[in-house]
């Protein structure tokens, strides 16, 4: 999934894309396999999924992360505008990304096809964040005023 497709998917999650029709693009199965082999992302359950925080504050719903294979991190929530950052997988069990000019380092404490647990190293503190794959369709709840 490229950045453009991720943003369209994100807009669809918001409900913005419900009025827009996007033509389907057919790809040859061999081309798709070659692209996956070139990226080296085959079998990496972290990539190209919408990860929603399962331990989020109920008054601030829907924080999500999408780690794209091209090194783009899409961060969003129901109450905050989206952010595009660069990210990298430092090792089998560690990732990092740039946020507002600062590098955020995180250990992958646990990763399955449907669950992700990150231990973020924020200065002297370590914060755990738990994620699950998003249910589709997903619509952000109305925010209380």
Secondary structure, DSSP 8 states (H G I E B T S, - for coil): --HHHHHHHHHHHHTGGGG---------HHHHHHHHHHHT-TT-TTBT--EEESS--TTS---EEEE-TTSEEEEE-SSS--EEEEEEEEETTEEEEEETTEEEEEEEEEE-SSEEEEEEEETTEEEEEEEEE--SS--------
